[in-house]
Amino acid sequence: MSRILIVEDEQSIAELERDYLEINGYEVDIETSGERGLERALTIEYDLVILDLMLPIMDGFEICRRIRSVKDIPIVMVSAKKEDIDKIRGLGLGADDYMIKPFSPSELVARVKAHLARYERLMGRRETRNDEVRIRGLMIDKTARRVFVNEREVMFTTKEFDLLTHLAMNPNRVYSKEQLFDLLWGMDAMGEIATVTVHIRKLREKVEQDPSNPQYIETIWGAGYRFRI
């Protein structure tokens, strides 16, 4: 089932689009903030993004540019702005389509189907593509269990890889040492909670430019650790 992200600040429009897409067999998430929409688009594996142009905090142009810099997925930009210059700019930044509001939900579904089909033909069968997480200079290939930092491959143990992947796939969420130990080692595992601290230190040594001033894995004093994007 293809997964679609709708970034649209008008909740009623977003819900209508979602309903039509879900009826046609798609899994759909909605985000009403441009900044949060970008965060989700970069950290979660979506097959297509429907992106409104006029959004709070960050507009659709900037979101489109930043998604396209790291991901090759269909982006359908929607807007009430009819000026050719906006359409040209959106397509120039990497959008695959530009739809002018108001449009019928059935037309949106038809265009989504067409773009997904085209990308499938271009990229080959989805099952053959590796599942990747990309955050700034960090790339985690979950399928091959490989990690690249600024395009340089770095070796990780099994637990280090699992810990890094879990944190990176759940950004901005704070995990206590106890939660991470239970998640990665299991409640019945033999060991000490301190092993989490050791593994966090090793991760920082491998992915951070300056481990003493981490840009990815933050310590939230008295609470635990958080992966920052």
N, C-alpha and C positions, 0 to 999 in steps of 0.2 A: 504494500500500500504506500503510495507516494505521500510525503509529508509536506505541507505547505504552511508558510508563515505569512500572515496578513499584518502589515504595519499600517494602521489607520486610526486616527484620533477620534473619528466619529463612530461611536460604539454601535449605533443602529446600522450604519452602512457595513461595518465590519462583520456584524452578526448575520446580516442578510447574505453577504458573500460567503461566509462560513457555512451557512445552512445549505446553500445551493451546491457548494463544493462537497460537503459531507454526503449529500444525497447521491452524488456521483462517485462516491467511494474513496474520497480523499480524507486524510487525517489533517486537521487544521488547528493551528494555534493563532491567537490574536494578541497583538501588543499595541497599546495606544500611544506610547511614548517613543519618539525617534531614538533616543539614547538607549533605552531598554531594548527596542527592536533590533538595533545594531548588535547589542550584546548577545541576544539570542541567535541572530543570524550567523554570528561568527563562532559561537561555541556549540551550537546544536546542528546536527546534520539534517538540513532541509533539502528538498528536491526543487523547490521553486519559492520565490518571494514575491508577494504582491505589495507594492510599496507606494503609499500616498506621497505626493510631493510636498504638501504643506503640513508639517508636523511640528509639535512643540519641542523645544530644546535643540533639536537637530533636524534639518530639512532632508527631504528625500534625495536631493542631489548628492549631499555629502555621504549619506548612508550608502547609496548606490556605488559611489566611488570607492568607499572603503570595503564593501563586500566584494566588489569585482577585483580588488587588488589581491585578494587571497583565495577567492572561491570562483569556480566556473559553473554556476547554476543559473537557470533562467530567472530574470528579474523583470516583472511586469509593473511598470510605473503607471499610476493613475492620478489624475488631477482635474480640477475644474478650470485650470488655466488653458486657454485655447491657442495662445500665441505660438507661432511656429518656432520662435527662438527657444522656448522652454522645451518643446518636443525635440528639437535638434540637440540641445544641451544634454537632455536626459539620455538620448540614444548615443550621444558621443561619449558619455561617461560609462557606457556599458550596458544600459538597459536593453532588453530584447524587444520590448513593446512599450507603447505609450497610449493609454486609453483616456479619453476625455469624458469626464462626468457631465451629465448622467448617462449611464449605459445600462443595458439590461444584464441581469445576473447570468442569463443563459449565454450571452455573448462572452462574458468573462470566462465561464466554464469552457466554452469552445476554444478560446485562445489558450487557456491553461493546458488543455489536452494537446493542442497543436505544439506548444513549446516543449512540453514534457516528451512528446513523441520524437521531436526533432533532436533534443538533447540525448535521448536514448540511442538514436541512430548514430550521432556523432561520437558519443562516449563509449559505445558498445554496451553490452548487457551490464546492468547495474551490479549484478552479483559478482562480477569480476573486478570491480573497483574497490580499492582498499578504503577502509573506514579511517578517516584522519581527523585530528583535532589540531587547528592552527591558531596560535595566539601570539601575536607579534613575531618575534624571532624564533619561537618554539613550534616545532611540528612533531606530533605524536602519531605514528602510524600504528593504529590499534590492530590491524590485520597482521602485519608483519612483525609487530612488537619491536619497532625501531623508533628511536628518538633523535631528532636533529635540532641542534641549537645554532642559529645563524648559519644554517646549511651545512654544519659540521656534525657528523654522526657521533653520538655519545653513548657509551655502553652502560646498561643498567641491569641490576639483578632483577629477579622475578618480582620480589616484593617492592623494590624501588619503582619499577615500572608500573605496577598496579597502584601504588600510592600516588604517584605523579598523575596517572591517568584519571583516577577518581577525583582528585582535587581539581584538575583542569576541566573536567566535564561538569563540575558543580561550582563554577566561579562565584566569588563574593559571598559564599556561605561559610560560616564559621563552624569548624569541627573541633570538638575537644579531643584530647589524647585518648580518652577512654572510647569515644565513638570510633575513632580511626582504628584503634586496636581491635575492637569488636568487628568492624567491617572487613579489615584486611587479614587479621590473624584468627578471628573466630573467638567466640566467647569461651570456648573450652580449650583454646590453644594454651600450650605451655609457654610461659614467657612473662616478661615484665612490661608495664606500660611505658617504661623508659625507652624501650626499643623504638617507639614512635619518634621520640626526640632524636635518637641516633639516625634514623632513616631520613627525617626532615633535614638534618644537618648535611647528610650525604647528597640529598637532592639539590640543596642550595649550592653545594660545591660543584655540582655538575651542570646546573642550568643558569645560575646567577652569575652575572658579570662581576659583582661584588657581593659575596655571600654575607658579609657583615651589614650590607644595606640592600636586602632582597627586594626585587621588583616584581617577582612572581608570587612567592610563598611568604606571606606575612605572618608574624606572630601577633595575635591579639591577646595582650597580657590578661591573665586570669580567666581566659575563655578557651583558647586553642589556636588553630591555624586557619588561614583563609587564602585561597588562590585569587590574586587580583588580576583583572584584565584591563 
